[in-house]
Amino acid sequence: MTDQNQKSTIAPEVSRETGAAGEFRPTPLGGIPVRTAGDLAAYSPAPEHDETPLAKATEHTLLARQSVSTRPPTPRPDATRIIVVANQKGGVGKTTSTVNVAAGLAQLGQRVLVIDLDPQGNASTALSVDHYQGTPGTYELLVDGTPISDVVVGCPEVQGLEVVPATIDLAGADIELVNVVARESRLKKALAAESRVGDEATAGEHRWDYVLIDCPPSLGLLTLNALVAGAEVMIPIQAEYYALEGLGQLLKTVDMVRAHLNPGLAVSTILVTMFDARTRLAAGVAEEVKEHFGEQVLRTYIPRSVRVSEAPSYGQTVMTYDPGSPGALSYLEAAREIAQRGAARGARA
């Protein structure tokens, strides 16, 4: 068999983002269909005519973009949910998950604030907000006590999404806060003083429904501030061999914070990222995570996607960069699942 014939045989197995005619084809996740397939159920292909696969893919992407504005909103939570996105292991999709879940929630009709606590400012980059040195942001919030309302900026790409950016100045915050009284509670104090954080009675109609805090890949003072300020922890876990290594230390830190500083803190969400359905390893890791964490694991897994990786270089989340891609549809479904779980907890309470 020639190399050319081999390529033609293998190619259909490698591609997971498009079907035979450039149409999106959901990939099974460990035998379970990708739940984002429902978002495409109403899509009716155009009548048969001469059209290239690229044109069909473009048509599908435009359709996905248009559906954002017509999508029915998800019910708002009774009060602002403060979710800390943390994992001290780098490269697990923590910042990527923060910004894309935030954008997904905003597209579902929620009012969302992202607080970038990583001195690298990657979340700020993906949300297309300035974070050059000297830009008011989380450094001024933590070190100088500047109110959130003075440093928050809107995300130009997503309506209903706002950001407190991070600059390189934040890298020195640990040292500058060493001698400050209650240094681990600076972010909690700032959120408590913000008029848009709370329930309808205290914060009104214009309250933030979700505050997502993107932590640096460490368990230092910045992450500690986030854990003290938050009520929930979302942990992105990469579907690879080393996924669970070091996770025990994060869980111990959460337990310590719960015992001494924030009794209401709970790990509410585990998000499996970079899932490659072609490998048994990914399925095995995902199954192990589910056995360990049970109902905390979202049913939606985030697949490996070139589009997800490309989006930040254009100052966008994948939700606006390519809303018809598998990564965008999966993050949207993950956001919907998070919102529904919160509503279910509120109903039980």
C-alpha positions in Angstrom: 0.0 0.0 0.0 1.4 3.4 -0.9 1.8 6.3 1.6 -0.9 8.2 -0.2 -3.4 5.3 0.3 -2.3 5.0 4.0 -3.1 8.7 4.6 -6.5 8.4 3.0 -7.3 5.5 5.2 -6.1 7.1 8.4 -7.3 10.7 7.9 -11.0 10.0 8.7 -10.0 8.5 12.1 -7.8 11.4 13.0 -10.2 14.2 12.3 -12.8 14.7 15.0 -13.9 18.3 14.3 -15.7 17.8 10.9 -17.7 15.1 9.3 -17.7 14.0 5.7 -19.1 17.4 4.4 -17.4 19.7 6.8 -20.3 19.3 9.2 -19.6 19.0 13.0 -19.6 15.4 14.3 -19.7 15.0 18.1 -17.0 12.6 19.4 -18.0 9.9 21.9 -16.4 10.4 25.3 -15.7 7.0 26.8 -18.9 5.6 25.1 -21.0 8.6 26.2 -22.1 11.0 23.5 -20.9 14.6 23.8 -23.7 16.5 25.3 -23.2 19.5 23.1 -24.8 17.6 20.2 -28.1 18.9 21.4 -27.0 22.4 20.5 -26.9 21.4 16.9 -30.1 19.4 16.8 -32.1 22.3 15.3 -29.6 22.9 12.6 -31.1 22.1 9.1 -28.5 21.9 6.3 -29.1 24.0 3.2 -30.5 22.1 0.2 -28.0 20.1 -1.8 -26.0 22.3 -4.1 -22.4 22.7 -5.1 -20.7 23.9 -2.0 -17.2 23.2 -0.7 -16.6 21.7 2.7 -14.9 25.0 3.8 -18.1 26.9 2.8 -20.3 24.5 4.7 -18.0 24.9 7.8 -18.2 28.7 7.5 -22.0 28.5 7.2 -22.1 26.4 10.3 -19.9 28.8 12.3 -22.0 31.8 11.3 -25.1 29.9 12.4 -23.5 29.2 15.8 -22.6 32.9 16.1 -26.2 34.0 15.4 -27.6 31.5 17.9 -25.8 33.2 20.7 -28.1 36.2 20.5 -31.2 34.1 20.2 -30.4 31.5 22.9 -32.8 31.6 25.9 -31.1 32.8 29.1 -30.4 30.5 32.0 -32.2 31.4 35.2 -30.0 33.5 37.4 -28.8 32.3 40.8 -30.4 33.7 43.9 -27.1 35.3 45.0 -23.6 35.9 43.5 -21.7 32.6 43.2 -17.9 33.1 43.8 -16.0 30.3 42.2 -12.2 29.8 42.6 -10.5 28.1 39.7 -7.4 26.5 41.0 -4.8 23.8 40.4 -1.2 24.3 41.3 -0.2 22.0 38.4 0.5 24.1 35.3 -0.8 23.4 31.8 -4.1 21.8 32.8 -6.3 24.3 31.1 -7.0 26.4 34.3 -7.0 29.9 32.7 -8.5 28.5 29.5 -11.4 27.0 31.4 -11.9 30.2 33.5 -12.3 32.5 30.5 -14.3 30.1 28.4 -16.7 29.1 31.2 -17.1 32.8 32.0 -17.9 33.6 28.4 -20.3 30.7 28.2 -22.1 31.8 31.3 -22.4 35.3 29.9 -23.8 33.9 26.6 -26.4 32.1 28.7 -27.6 35.5 30.0 -25.6 35.7 33.3 -23.6 38.7 34.5 -20.1 37.5 35.1 -16.9 39.0 36.7 -13.5 37.4 36.1 -10.8 38.3 38.6 -7.3 37.6 37.2 -5.0 36.7 40.1 -2.2 35.3 37.9 0.7 37.8 37.4 1.1 36.4 33.9 -2.2 38.0 33.0 -3.2 35.3 30.6 -6.9 35.6 31.4 -6.7 39.3 30.7 -5.1 38.6 27.4 -7.8 36.1 26.4 -10.5 38.6 27.4 -8.9 41.3 25.3 -8.4 43.8 28.2 -5.2 45.9 28.8 -2.8 44.6 31.4 0.4 46.3 30.7 2.5 47.4 33.7 0.8 50.2 35.6 -2.8 49.3 34.5 -5.1 49.4 37.6 -6.1 45.8 38.5 -5.7 43.1 41.1 -2.4 44.5 42.4 -4.1 47.8 43.4 -7.0 45.8 44.7 -4.9 43.6 47.1 -2.0 45.9 48.0 -3.6 49.4 47.9 -7.1 48.5 48.9 -8.6 50.0 45.7 -12.3 49.2 45.3 -13.3 46.6 42.7 -15.5 49.2 40.9 -12.4 51.4 40.3 -10.4 48.6 38.5 -13.1 46.6 36.7 -13.3 46.9 32.9 -15.7 45.4 30.4 -14.8 42.6 28.0 -15.2 44.0 24.5 -16.0 40.6 22.9 -18.7 39.4 25.3 -21.6 41.3 26.6 -22.2 40.9 30.3 -18.6 39.9 31.1 -16.3 42.1 33.1 -12.7 41.7 34.2 -10.3 42.8 36.9 -7.0 42.5 35.0 -3.7 41.3 36.4 -0.3 42.9 35.6 3.3 41.9 36.3 3.1 44.2 39.3 1.1 41.4 41.0 4.3 39.2 41.1 5.6 41.2 44.1 2.3 41.2 46.0 3.3 38.2 48.2 6.3 40.1 49.5 4.5 43.4 50.0 1.6 41.8 51.9 3.9 39.9 54.3 3.5 42.4 57.1 -0.1 43.4 56.4 -2.7 42.4 59.0 -5.2 39.8 57.7 -3.2 39.6 54.4 -5.0 36.4 53.4 -8.4 38.1 53.6 -7.7 41.2 51.3 -9.8 39.8 48.4 -12.6 38.7 50.7 -12.8 42.2 52.1 -12.8 43.8 48.6 -15.7 41.5 47.5 -17.7 42.1 50.7 -17.5 45.9 50.1 -18.6 45.6 46.4 -22.2 46.6 45.9 -22.7 44.2 43.0 -21.9 41.1 45.0 -24.8 39.6 47.0 -28.4 38.6 46.5 -31.3 40.6 45.0 -32.2 42.3 48.2 -28.6 43.6 48.9 -27.1 43.9 45.4 -30.2 44.4 43.2 -30.9 43.5 39.6 -27.5 44.6 38.4 -25.6 42.2 40.7 -22.9 39.8 39.3 -24.3 36.3 39.1 -20.9 34.7 39.0 -17.4 35.8 40.1 -14.7 33.5 38.7 -11.2 33.9 40.2 -8.3 32.7 38.1 -5.5 31.6 40.4 -1.8 31.3 39.6 -0.3 27.7 39.3 0.9 27.7 42.9 -0.5 27.6 46.5 0.9 30.9 47.6 -0.7 34.0 49.2 -2.6 34.9 46.0 -4.3 31.5 45.8 -4.9 31.6 49.5 -6.7 35.0 49.1 -8.9 33.4 46.5 -9.8 30.4 48.6 -10.7 32.6 51.6 -12.9 34.8 49.4 -14.7 32.1 47.5 -17.5 29.7 48.3 -16.8 27.1 45.6 -13.7 25.6 44.0 -13.5 24.4 40.4 -10.6 22.2 39.6 -9.7 21.6 36.0 -7.9 18.2 35.5 -6.1 17.3 32.4 -7.0 13.8 31.0 -3.4 12.6 31.2 -1.3 10.4 33.4 0.0 13.1 35.7 -3.4 14.6 36.2 -3.9 13.5 39.8 -0.3 14.1 40.9 -0.1 17.0 43.3 -3.9 17.3 43.5 -3.7 15.9 47.1 -1.8 19.0 48.2 -4.5 21.3 46.8 -7.2 19.4 48.5 -5.3 19.6 51.8 -5.0 23.3 51.4 -8.8 23.6 50.7 -9.4 21.5 53.9 -7.0 23.8 55.9 -8.8 26.9 54.6 -12.1 25.4 55.4 -11.0 24.5 59.0 -9.4 27.9 59.9 -10.5 30.7 57.5 -13.5 29.9 55.4 -15.9 27.2 56.7 -18.2 27.5 53.7 -15.6 26.6 51.1 -16.3 23.4 49.1 -14.9 21.7 46.0 -18.1 21.9 43.9 -16.8 21.2 40.3 -14.2 19.0 38.7 -13.8 19.7 34.9 -11.9 17.2 32.8 -10.0 19.0 30.1 -7.9 18.2 27.0 -9.8 14.9 26.6 -8.7 12.9 23.6 -11.3 10.3 22.8 -8.9 8.4 20.5 -6.8 7.2 23.5 -7.6 4.6 26.2 -5.4 6.6 28.5 -7.7 9.6 28.5 -10.8 7.5 29.1 -9.0 5.7 31.9 -7.9 8.9 33.6 -11.4 10.4 33.3 -12.9 7.2 34.8 -10.5 7.4 37.7 -11.3 11.0 38.3 -15.0 10.2 38.3 -14.6 7.3 40.7 -12.7 9.5 43.1 -14.8 12.7 43.0 -18.2 11.3 41.9 -21.0 13.8 41.3 -18.5 16.7 41.5 -17.2 15.8 38.0 -19.1 17.5 35.2 -20.6 15.2 32.7 -19.2 17.4 29.9 -15.5 16.8 29.1 -13.5 19.4 27.2 -11.9 17.9 24.1 -8.5 18.7 22.8 -9.0 21.5 20.2 -6.7 23.6 18.1 -9.3 26.3 18.1 -9.2 26.6 21.9 -5.4 27.0 21.8 -5.5 29.6 19.0 -8.2 31.9 20.4 -6.0 33.7 23.0 -3.5 34.8 20.3 -6.4 36.8 18.8 -7.4 38.3 22.2 -10.6 36.1 22.3 -12.1 33.1 24.0 -13.0 30.2 21.8 -16.6 31.1 22.4 -16.3 34.1 20.1 -13.3 33.0 18.0 -15.0 29.9 16.7 -18.4 29.3 18.4 -19.2 26.3 16.2 -16.1 24.3 17.2 -16.2 21.3 19.5 -14.2 23.1 22.2 -16.6 26.1 22.2 -19.7 23.9 22.3 -18.3 21.8 25.1 -17.4 24.8 27.2 -20.9 26.2 26.6 -22.4 23.0 27.8 -20.1 22.9 30.8 -21.2 26.5 31.7 -24.8 25.4 31.4 -24.2 22.4 33.6 -22.5 24.6 36.3 -25.5 27.0 36.2 -28.0 24.2 36.4 -26.2 22.6 39.3 -26.2 25.9 41.2 -30.0 26.2 40.6 -30.5 22.7 41.9 -28.6 23.4 45.1 -30.5 26.6 45.6 -33.8 24.7 45.2 -32.8 22.1 47.7 -31.7 24.8 50.2 
